[in-house]
Amino acid sequence: MSERTKRQQRASELAPREFLRWMWRQLTSMRTALFLLLLLAVAAIPGSFIPQRGVDARAVQIFFTDHPTLAPILDAIGMFSVYSSPWFSAIYLLLMISLVGCIIPRIGVYARALRSRPPRAPRNFARMPASGSFTTTASVDEVMQAGRCVLGRARIDVVDDDAGSELRAEKGFLRELGNLVFHVSIVVVLIGVAIGALWGYRGSVIVTEGNGFSNTLSQYNEFDSGPLFDPEDLPPFSFRLDRMIAEFHADPEQPQYGAPKMFRADVTYTERPGDEPTPYEIFVNHPLSLDGGEVFLPGQGYAPVVRVTDADGEVVFEDAVVFLPEDGSYRSSGVIKVPDAQPTQLGFQGFFLPTAVSTGEGQASETIYPGAVNPLIGLRMWTGDLGLDDGEPQSVYVLEKDGMQEVLDEDGEPLNISLSPGQSQALPGGGTIEFVELRRFARFQIASTPGVMLPLVGVSVGVVGLIASLMVRPRRTWIRAKVTTGDDGRSLTVVDVAALDRVPRDELPDDLDEFLASLREELGETTSAQENRT
């Protein structure tokens, strides 16, 4: 290989510092920023149709049950926690860096443009996108003064020489300002979202009528917080669910039959220990706003009160049991665990139907309406070890059956228990189970998002900036006036006008016609400027 070839190869190679500079320029280009913004929008799509752990952990569990093969794969790539996954965070950070790298140099360029004066006029106006000329009996000074009046608030310089005067004007600086404001607002929105994700928290809890909730970590059913949030900083508010009201469309002739009409939770809350309890009505999209958090009402359901007695007639269980809805008809599933039963622990698993109807076999197994018109509980029974003594946490909605045996009836079939409110049924081996009454539960979501106003302000200001960047027309205009002598020996002023849009627009020639007409009208001329445009 010749020495010249070696030198050419070395000349084409980038040094490490040059390569880093090239990478930085690529990252901070507006093209890259737009691509990352689009990529972030695409990356957020899975979070809208795949259940998220931070929003509804129960839906994630159901997804795992329904898709046992696909769910572990999605979980491995973070699809159940899209907005906190490493790949989403990487796109987020790269977008912020790219936008900041784009904006800072442009702010410097814009600052220099604000301090600069309009450029001198080109020598040949005929080469400009739009130009025109006319003659007038007005003096050069009058032409310059008329140009100032017509141009209004544009930045104007007037230069005099022996040949005449030249007016230089430039306007439309708000366009670039609007563009910068729009991009800065995107950064503000990203920062606001990041603050909420890092220092915010979100949790959900199910509360039955007559019970309460204190804002401590142990009382949440589901809880998720940002990495910089300290659970000890949870605000000390509490509330009690006095009544849960749910109404549904009841006309079977209407297409909305069975659809929710109104959900309302009547609560009594105290914002701090020792405060006077205050009543409040929580509606959907009408949360209870407290210092350090907001309480939303995303859903509700049924919690039948069940009483279980043993063979000696002792009550070993009596409580409201939450049955979680499975569909829009509020067919719900639930579990009852009786660890104090003697001589062995009991477990019940089954369903709740708010408006039960009989099937062809004569058994009630379907519901036709989500309202509690004909409530019914259907259960099956297990005996054995519930696994509660092992010290390992269990879900209250799952019956661990590894150490249990299903109870059979006299025919060797699984024992079916069917109860309506007020009914009881004897249990094999002694004891009874009774459906005492029906209560409702409310599913509350408690959330705190610090800096929530930043995205709102950023979006609002960004819209204003975007409108300015689209509507404002940056334009440079030049007027050149010099004195000449007409055929009749009178002194005339030749006026040449040219205009240039910094953002090309098709309407520039028509705008120049209007400008020439306005200029001649200001000078007291009546001849149409359209005839003099070149």
C-alpha positions in Angstrom: 0.0 0.0 0.0 1.4 3.4 -1.0 2.1 6.2 1.5 -0.4 8.4 -0.3 -3.1 5.7 0.2 -2.3 5.5 3.8 -2.5 9.2 4.3 -5.9 9.3 2.5 -7.3 6.5 4.8 -6.0 8.4 7.9 -7.5 11.6 6.6 -11.0 10.0 6.2 -11.0 8.5 9.7 -12.5 10.5 12.6 -10.6 10.9 15.8 -12.5 10.0 19.0 -13.2 13.6 19.8 -14.4 14.3 16.3 -16.6 11.2 16.4 -18.2 12.3 19.7 -18.8 15.7 18.2 -20.5 14.1 15.1 -22.6 11.9 17.4 -23.7 15.0 19.4 -24.7 16.9 16.3 -26.7 14.0 15.1 -28.5 13.6 18.5 -29.2 17.3 18.8 -30.6 17.8 15.3 -34.2 18.7 14.9 -34.7 15.6 12.7 -33.6 13.3 15.5 -35.8 15.2 18.0 -38.8 14.7 15.8 -38.0 11.0 15.3 -37.6 10.5 19.1 -40.9 12.3 19.7 -42.6 10.0 17.2 -40.9 7.0 18.7 -42.0 8.0 22.2 -45.6 8.2 21.0 -45.4 4.7 19.4 -43.7 3.3 22.5 -46.6 4.5 24.7 -49.2 2.7 22.6 -48.9 -0.7 24.3 -49.6 0.9 27.7 -53.1 1.9 26.4 -54.3 -1.7 25.6 -52.1 -3.9 27.7 -53.0 -3.8 31.5 -50.4 -2.0 33.6 -49.4 -3.1 37.1 -49.4 0.5 38.4 -53.0 1.0 37.2 -54.8 -2.3 37.6 -52.8 -5.2 39.0 -55.9 -7.4 39.1 -56.3 -7.0 35.3 -52.6 -8.1 34.9 -53.3 -11.2 36.9 -56.3 -12.0 34.7 -54.2 -11.5 31.6 -51.6 -14.0 33.0 -54.5 -16.5 33.5 -56.0 -16.0 30.1 -52.6 -16.0 28.2 -50.2 -18.2 30.1 -47.7 -18.4 27.2 -47.8 -14.8 26.0 -47.9 -13.1 29.4 -44.3 -14.1 30.6 -42.9 -12.9 27.3 -44.6 -9.5 27.5 -43.5 -9.3 31.2 -39.9 -9.9 30.3 -39.8 -6.9 28.0 -41.7 -4.7 30.4 -45.0 -4.5 28.7 -47.0 -4.5 32.0 -45.0 -1.5 33.2 -44.4 0.3 30.0 -43.9 3.8 31.4 -41.3 2.8 33.9 -39.5 0.3 31.7 -35.8 0.9 30.9 -36.4 1.2 27.1 -39.2 3.7 27.5 -37.1 5.7 30.0 -34.1 5.6 27.5 -36.3 7.1 24.7 -37.6 9.7 27.2 -34.1 10.8 28.3 -32.7 10.9 24.7 -35.7 13.1 23.6 -35.0 15.5 26.5 -31.3 15.7 25.7 -32.0 16.1 22.0 -34.6 18.9 22.5 -32.3 20.8 24.9 -29.4 20.4 22.5 -31.6 21.8 19.7 -33.0 24.7 21.7 -30.0 26.2 23.4 -28.1 27.0 20.2 -31.2 28.3 18.5 -31.8 30.6 21.5 -28.4 32.1 20.9 -29.0 32.5 17.2 -32.4 34.2 17.9 -30.8 36.5 20.5 -28.2 37.6 17.9 -31.0 38.1 15.3 -32.9 40.4 17.7 -29.9 42.6 18.0 -29.1 42.7 14.3 -30.3 45.3 11.9 -32.2 44.7 8.7 -29.9 43.7 5.8 -29.0 46.1 3.0 -31.1 46.0 -0.1 -30.0 43.7 -3.0 -28.6 45.6 -6.0 -31.1 44.1 -8.6 -34.7 44.1 -7.3 -35.9 42.3 -10.4 -34.2 39.1 -9.1 -36.3 39.1 -6.0 -39.5 36.9 -5.7 -41.7 40.0 -5.8 -40.8 43.5 -6.8 -42.4 46.6 -8.3 -41.8 50.3 -9.0 -43.7 53.5 -9.7 -43.0 57.2 -9.9 -44.4 59.9 -7.8 -44.3 63.6 -7.4 -43.7 63.2 -3.6 -40.2 63.9 -2.3 -37.8 61.1 -1.1 -38.4 62.0 2.5 -42.1 61.7 2.0 -41.7 58.3 0.4 -39.6 57.1 3.4 -42.1 58.5 5.8 -45.0 56.8 4.0 -43.0 53.5 4.0 -42.6 53.8 7.7 -46.4 54.3 8.2 -47.4 51.4 5.9 -44.8 49.0 7.4 -46.0 49.7 10.9 -44.1 48.0 13.7 -41.5 46.4 11.5 -37.8 47.0 12.4 -36.8 49.8 10.0 -33.5 51.5 9.0 -33.3 54.4 6.5 -29.9 55.0 4.8 -29.3 58.2 2.8 -26.7 58.6 0.1 -26.1 60.8 -2.9 -28.3 58.7 -5.2 -31.3 58.8 -2.9 -32.6 56.9 0.2 -33.0 53.3 1.0 -35.5 51.9 3.6 -34.7 48.5 5.0 -37.4 46.7 7.0 -37.8 43.3 8.7 -40.6 41.9 10.7 -41.9 38.5 11.9 -39.5 37.8 14.7 -42.3 36.3 16.7 -42.4 33.3 14.4 -39.0 32.0 15.6 -40.0 33.0 19.2 -43.2 31.0 18.9 -41.1 28.1 17.5 -38.7 28.2 20.4 -41.6 28.6 22.9 -43.3 25.5 21.4 -40.1 23.4 21.8 -39.4 24.7 25.3 -42.9 23.8 26.3 -42.3 20.2 25.1 -39.3 20.1 27.5 -41.5 21.6 30.3 -44.1 18.9 29.7 -41.5 16.1 29.8 -40.0 17.6 33.0 -43.4 17.8 34.6 -44.2 14.2 33.7 -40.8 13.1 35.0 -41.3 14.9 38.3 -44.7 13.1 38.7 -43.2 9.8 37.9 -40.2 10.1 40.2 -41.9 11.7 43.3 -45.5 10.6 42.8 -47.4 7.6 44.0 -50.5 5.7 43.0 -52.5 3.0 44.9 -55.8 1.4 45.0 -57.9 0.0 47.8 -61.3 -1.7 48.1 -63.5 -0.4 50.9 -66.9 -1.9 51.8 -69.8 0.1 53.2 -69.3 0.9 56.8 -65.6 0.5 56.7 -62.8 3.1 56.5 -59.3 3.6 55.1 -56.3 5.3 56.6 -53.5 6.4 54.2 -50.8 4.0 55.3 -48.9 1.6 53.1 -50.3 -1.5 54.9 -53.9 -0.7 54.0 -53.4 -0.5 50.2 -54.4 -3.5 48.0 -52.0 -2.2 45.3 -49.4 0.5 45.6 -46.8 1.8 43.2 -44.6 4.9 43.6 -41.7 6.6 42.0 -38.1 5.7 42.9 -37.7 9.0 44.8 -40.9 8.8 46.8 -40.6 7.9 50.5 -43.7 5.9 51.8 -43.2 7.6 55.2 -44.2 10.9 53.5 -47.8 9.6 52.9 -50.2 12.3 54.0 -52.2 11.3 57.1 -55.7 11.6 55.8 -58.4 9.0 56.3 -62.0 8.4 55.3 -65.0 6.2 55.9 -67.3 4.8 53.2 -70.8 5.6 54.5 -72.7 4.5 51.4 -72.0 3.4 47.8 -74.7 4.2 45.3 -74.8 2.6 41.9 -77.6 3.1 39.3 -78.0 1.4 35.9 -80.2 1.9 33.0 -83.2 -0.3 33.7 -85.4 -0.1 30.6 -84.9 -3.4 28.7 -86.3 -1.8 25.5 -83.4 0.7 25.4 -80.0 -0.1 23.9 -78.3 1.1 27.0 -80.0 -1.4 29.2 -77.7 -2.4 32.0 -75.1 0.3 31.3 -74.0 2.4 34.3 -75.9 5.6 34.9 -74.4 6.9 38.1 -71.8 5.9 40.6 -71.4 7.8 43.9 -69.5 7.2 47.1 -70.7 9.1 50.2 -67.7 9.4 52.5 -66.7 11.1 55.6 -63.0 12.2 55.7 -60.5 13.9 57.9 -57.5 15.4 56.3 -55.4 15.3 59.5 -55.7 13.4 62.8 -57.9 15.4 65.2 -59.7 17.3 62.4 -63.5 17.5 62.4 -64.9 14.8 60.0 -66.3 16.2 56.8 -68.9 14.6 54.5 -68.1 14.5 50.8 -69.6 12.9 47.6 -67.2 11.3 45.2 -68.3 10.8 41.7 -66.6 9.4 38.7 -64.2 12.1 37.4 -65.1 14.2 40.6 -62.4 13.1 43.1 -61.8 14.1 46.7 -58.8 16.5 46.6 -56.7 16.4 49.7 -53.3 17.9 50.7 -50.9 15.4 49.2 -53.3 13.2 47.2 -56.6 12.8 45.4 -59.2 10.0 45.9 -60.8 8.8 42.7 -63.7 6.4 42.2 -62.9 4.1 39.3 -65.3 1.3 40.1 -67.6 -0.6 42.5 -69.1 -4.0 43.2 -70.9 -6.2 45.7 -69.7 -7.5 49.1 -72.2 -10.0 50.6 -72.1 -10.4 54.4 -71.6 -14.1 55.1 -71.8 -15.8 58.5 -70.3 -19.2 59.2 -70.9 -21.3 62.3 -69.2 -24.5 63.4 -70.8 -27.7 64.8 -71.1 -26.2 68.2 -73.0 -23.2 66.9 -70.2 -20.8 67.5 -69.8 -18.0 64.9 -66.3 -18.5 63.4 -66.7 -16.0 60.5 -68.9 -13.0 59.9 -67.8 -10.3 57.5 -68.5 -8.6 54.2 -66.8 -10.6 51.4 -65.6 -8.7 48.3 -66.7 -10.4 45.1 -64.7 -8.9 42.1 -66.7 -8.2 38.9 -65.7 -10.2 35.9 -67.8 -8.5 33.2 -70.3 -5.7 32.6 -73.2 -7.7 34.0 -71.3 -7.8 37.4 -71.1 -11.5 37.5 -68.4 -11.6 40.3 -66.1 -14.2 41.8 -64.9 -14.4 45.4 -63.3 -16.5 48.1 -64.2 -17.0 51.8 -61.5 -18.3 54.1 -62.4 -19.5 57.6 -59.2 -20.3 59.5 -60.9 -20.5 62.9 -63.3 -23.3 62.0 -63.0 -26.5 64.0 -62.0 -29.3 63.6 -60.5 -28.2 60.3 -60.2 -25.0 58.4 -62.8 -24.2 55.7 -62.5 -22.5 52.3 -65.3 -21.4 50.0 -65.0 -20.3 46.3 -67.7 -19.3 44.0 -69.6 -16.5 42.3 -72.1 -13.8 43.0 -75.0 -12.9 40.6 -76.8 -9.6 41.2 -79.8 -10.6 39.2 -79.9 -14.4 39.0 -81.9 -16.3 36.4 -82.4 -20.0 36.0 -80.9 -22.0 33.2 -82.6 -24.9 31.4 -81.3 -27.3 34.1 -83.1 -25.3 36.8 -80.0 -23.9 38.3 -79.3 -20.2 38.7 -76.0 -19.6 37.0 -76.4 -16.4 34.9 -77.2 -12.7 35.6 -79.1 -10.5 33.2 -78.8 -7.1 34.9 -76.0 -5.6 37.0 -78.4 -4.1 39.6 -79.1 -6.2 42.7 -82.6 -7.3 41.8 -82.3 -11.0 42.7 -78.9 -11.5 44.3 -77.5 -14.9 44.8 -74.3 -16.6 45.9 -73.1 -19.9 44.5 -70.2 -21.6 46.4 -68.2 -24.8 46.6 -66.5 -25.9 49.7 -63.0 -27.1 50.7 -61.6 -28.4 53.9 -58.0 -28.7 55.1 -55.0 -26.3 55.5 -55.5 -22.8 54.1 -51.8 -22.2 54.2 -52.2 -19.1 56.3 -49.9 -20.3 59.1 -46.8 -20.6 56.9 -46.1 -16.9 57.2 -46.2 -16.3 53.4 -48.5 -13.6 52.1 -51.6 -14.7 50.2 -54.1 -12.9 48.1 -57.5 -12.6 49.7 -59.0 -13.3 46.3 -57.3 -16.6 45.7 -58.0 -19.9 47.5 -54.8 -22.0 47.9 -56.0 -25.5 47.4 -52.7 -27.5 47.6 -53.5 -28.5 51.2 -57.2 -28.8 50.9 -59.8 -31.3 49.7 -63.1 -30.4 48.0 -66.2 -31.5 49.8 -68.6 -33.8 47.9 -72.3 -34.3 48.3 -74.1 -37.7 48.9 -73.9 -38.5 45.1 -70.1 -37.9 45.1 -70.5 -34.7 43.2 -69.0 -31.3 44.3 -71.2 -29.8 47.0 -73.1 -26.8 45.6 -74.2 -24.0 48.0 -76.7 -21.6 46.7 -77.9 -18.7 48.9 -80.1 -15.7 48.6 -80.2 -12.9 51.3 -81.5 -14.2 54.5 -81.0 -17.9 53.6 -78.7 -20.4 55.3 -77.5 -23.9 54.4 -76.2 -26.7 56.7 -72.7 -27.8 56.1 -71.5 -31.4 56.0 -70.0 -32.3 59.4 -72.0 -29.7 61.2 -72.3 -25.9 61.1 -74.1 -23.5 58.7 -73.3 -20.8 56.2 -75.7 -17.9 55.9 -76.1 -15.0 53.5 -76.9 -12.3 56.0 -77.2 -9.1 53.9 -75.8 -7.5 50.8 -73.5 -4.5 50.9 -71.5 -2.7 48.2 -67.9 -1.9 48.0 -66.1 1.0 46.3 -62.8 0.7 44.6 -60.8 3.9 45.3 -57.6 5.0 43.6 -55.4 7.3 45.6 -52.8 9.2 43.7 -50.4 12.1 44.1 -48.7 13.7 41.1 -46.3 16.5 42.0 -45.8 19.1 39.4 -49.1 18.3 37.7 -49.5 21.9 36.6 -46.2 21.9 34.7 -47.6 19.7 31.8 -50.8 21.7 31.7 -48.9 25.0 31.6 -46.5 23.6 29.0 -49.2 22.4 26.7 -51.2 25.7 27.0 -48.1 27.8 26.3 -47.0 25.4 23.6 -50.2 25.8 21.7 -49.8 29.6 21.7 -46.3 29.2 20.5 -47.3 26.8 17.8 -50.0 29.2 16.6 -47.5 32.0 16.4 -45.0 29.9 14.5 -47.7 29.0 11.9 -49.4 32.4 11.6 -46.6 35.0 11.8 -44.9 35.8 8.5 -41.2 36.7 8.7 -40.6 39.2 5.8 -38.0 41.6 4.6 -39.0 44.7 2.6 -36.9 47.2 0.9 -37.8 50.6 -0.6 -35.4 52.5 -2.7 -36.2 56.1 -3.7 -34.2 58.5 -5.9 -35.0 61.7 -7.7 -35.1 61.9 -11.5 -36.3 64.4 -14.1 -39.4 63.8 -16.1 -40.0 64.5 -19.8 -41.7 67.7 -18.9 -38.8 68.8 -16.8 -40.5 68.3 -13.5 -38.7 66.6 -10.6 -40.1 63.1 -10.0 -39.2 60.4 -7.5 -38.7 56.8 -8.7 -39.7 54.3 -6.0 -38.5 50.7 -6.3 -39.9 48.1 -3.8 -38.9 44.5 -3.2 -40.0 41.9 -0.7 -38.7 38.5 0.4 -40.4 36.0 2.7 -38.0 34.0 4.8 -40.6 31.2 4.7 -41.7 30.9 1.1 -45.3 31.6 0.5 -47.3 31.7 -2.7 -49.2 34.9 -1.7 -46.2 37.1 -1.7 -46.9 38.8 -5.1 -50.4 39.6 -4.1 -49.2 41.0 -0.8 -46.8 43.2 -2.6 -49.6 44.5 -4.8 -51.5 45.5 -1.6 -48.4 47.0 -0.2 -47.7 49.1 -3.3 -51.4 50.3 -3.3 -51.2 51.2 0.4 -47.9 53.1 -0.1 -49.3 55.1 -3.0 -52.4 55.8 -1.1 -50.3 57.1 1.8 -48.6 59.4 -0.7 -51.9 60.6 -2.1 -51.5 58.7 -5.4 -54.5 57.1 -7.1 -52.9 55.0 -9.8 -53.2 51.3 -9.2 -49.9 49.7 -8.1 -50.8 46.5 -10.0 -49.8 48.1 -13.2 -46.3 48.8 -12.0 -45.4 45.4 -10.4 -42.6 43.5 -12.2 
